[in-house]
Amino acid sequence: MKSKPLFTACLLISTLSLAQEKKAEKSKYNQELATSLGADKYGMKPYTIVMLTTGSAKIEDKAKMGELMKGHMTNIGKLADEGKIVVAGPFLEKNKESYRGMFIFNTKSKEEAEQWVKTDPAVQAGIFSYEIFPWYGSAALPLYLKHHDEISKENP
């Protein structure tokens, strides 16, 4: 009877060991992928974050505001398709900094990120202003965009 718990423990250890080996096999370093993504030895790279803030313009015309927001969304899609933007989205709560949303741009150049954010019709109209910050994150970040269309039924 005492051998049954010992057998179960050995089986559990063997199963865990196999699971760890499989995980190690799956996470082998891929030099080609790392190079294609511009990864450093840590799998990271520089990006630029743009924090959209509430701008100075107050547009009361709902049709005009709708048109600007549609242009804002179209511009985000265009920048994503061009590989310039890897993350974009609004904040879900008001905050003391008046941050409305953020972009993570696939560039380490603040100047280049500023050129790209200025293509946004809502920024041009003064609905949004922005702050720019250098940032260091996973070089694999752009890969999630390839799968976004597979999980979204509708576009905003």
Buried (B, 14 or more C-beta within 10 A) or exposed (E): EEEEEEEEEEEEEEEEEEEEEEEEEEEEEEEEEBEEBEBEEEBBBBBBBBBBBBBEBEBEEEEEBEBBBEBBBEBBEEBBEEEBBBBBEEBEEEEEEEBBBBBBBBBBBBEBBBEBBEEBBBBBBBBBBBEBEEEEBBBBBBEEBEEEEEEEEEEE
